[in-house]
Amino acid sequence: MVIPYILFTIIFWVYPLIWGILIAFKKWNIISPVTEFVGLDNFIKILHDPLFWISFKNTLIFMVVFVPLSIICSLMVALLLNRIKLLRSFFSLGYLMSYVSAGVAYSIVFRLLFSGDGLINSWLGKVGITIPWFSSPKLAMVSIAFIVVWKFLGYYSLIFLAGLQSIPSTIYESAEIAGASKWMIFRRITVPLLNPSFTIILIFAVILSFNIFTEPYMITGGGPLDSTQTFMMQIYYQTFTALHAGYGSSFAITVAIISFTFVFIVKKTIEKDMIYS
Amino acid sequence: MLNRSQSKFLSLTATYALLATGLIFIIFPYIWMVLASLKPSAEIYNRLIPTRITLEHYRMVFSLGSTGSTSPFVRAIFNSLVVSSITTLSVVFFGAITGYALARLRFKGQNLLKNFILFQMLFPIVLFLIPRFLLMIRLGWINTYQGMFSPFMMSAWGTFLFMQFFKTVPQSLIDAARLDGCSELRIVFRIMLPLSKSVTIIVAIFTFMSMWDEFLWYLIVTKDYNLMPLSVLLGLYTRGEYSSYPGIQVAGATLLTLPILALFYFFREYFTKGITMTGVKG
């Protein structure tokens, strides 16, 4: 009964994984039958590829906006949801609505809604401001991060809410009796006991930051001035437009290693916090 | 000074007010999308409420198509449905039998396989994109349905979920079925699956949704407009031929969104359950 799974995994998982690693050390343009072993050249080339560093920078900008904003907002929503009984499932489902939206669909919507002469700017124009959401190189990546916050707000809130509900109310009661202030209770009880939720959300958020593709592809095409180029856009471009399969593959491996490192750092730091509190 | 119940009432009101405000931000893009798809093109950019309702964009979407052929959008919806449904059935079928074997049978290498499935979930998708594409070329599956769905036919995540749930089914049920001469396959589909309705629905809806939304993989393996799923067709049209027809883009976006919204509405409690079980794909 497990044979189909094993066969499938060998063909579509193990074999591609190994193949991908092997071609990362080769120079190959997909079309020609000739492949040339180049050792670590591809990896060295990546370090000298300005677009690699631009994508890295853009990913960091995305993370710096997306991670704190989505965590703060979704924690707030979860805390609010945790205070109510009536209509709780109505609200949590309402917040989840953005999560089920398809990437291409909401990219179209936000691109039009926030375009230079779009509805949001025509409203803002009434008070004398217009914001170049996607046309300013400084702002474009930040705007994309906002959109992704919109998408995942409800999803992360639900994870936080599940975490909040697993905290026994007796802990809160005894803290109140001991005279702890609300802020103290939040800082010393809620946050530490939500540690598993924080960990899983941070890991999701970091992995997601390295996988951004549809939004910049659909909204900005990587521009203006490469300000929304991402790793995935580069891998797509190198492999499927420029046909540098070997280079694309080594790019993918480099990105995977970087994202592993980030996830590892997140895990380590949070585990440390756990011990202190 | 407010007394205790008054201040409690106030804080509860504030809670609801904040939640409602936040909800407007979540829902507004949807409202805008539906309204924009129904209003004259000239009003898409600068008016929220249309002066008149028109179906012209939908008419365009459904009639586009060169000389008498069906609209590419209708075909794309069909393609999306085919690819997403096949994948969903396959993930549930193989997830259930593999999960059953791992949870309830004894065989050589069982623990190895269990650990391997957990190990698989650690690998980011980026590592597989290029070699799987090369594999599709080698198999001659570019521009085919199987090229689109084959890499997703079995999922470590789905298998893991089934395995976890099947562990909780009482052994006596399995023993009784075996005494009656049931085959192991029959046990999975006649006993285990009916008892695990919620896991089955969760695996099915999340798989269907992720296949319906999938963009990058389809973009890579389909070049033929007749075979493209809706997400890619809409994406390419928006960037290409119809880049200056916002009405068609928004109507297409609405068509891409509605089926999943309907799914969400009918299976809403399973969406929340699936997410709180965490480990659900991000």
Interface residues (C-beta under 8 A of the other chain):
Chain A: M1 V2 P4 Y5 I6 F8 T9 I11 F12 W13 Y15 P16 L17 W19 G20 I23 I30 C73 V77 L80 L81 R83 I84 L87 S89 F91 S92 L93 G94 Y95 L96 M97 S98 V100 S101 A102 G103 V104 A105 Y106 I108 V109 F110 L112 L113 S115 D117 G118 L119 S122 W150 L153 G154 Y155 L158 I159 L161 A162 I200 F204 I207 L208 F210 N211 F213 T214 Y217 M218 G221 F231 M232 I235 Y236 T239 F240 A245 G248 S249 A252 I253 V255 A256 S259 F260
Chain B: S11 L12 T15 Y16 L18 L19 G22 L23 F25 I26 I27 P29 Y30 W32 M33 A36 I44 Y45 N46 R47 L48 F94 I97 T98 Y100 A101 L102 L105 F107 L113 F116 Q120 F123 P124 I125 V126 L127 F128 L129 I130 P131 R132 F133 L134 L135 I137 S150 P151 M153 M154 T159 E184 L185 M209 W212 D213 F215 L216 L219 I220 S231 V232 L234 G235 T238 R239 P246 Q249 V250 G252 A253 T254 L256 T257 I260 L261 L263 F264 R268 E269 F271 T272 I275 T276 T278 G282
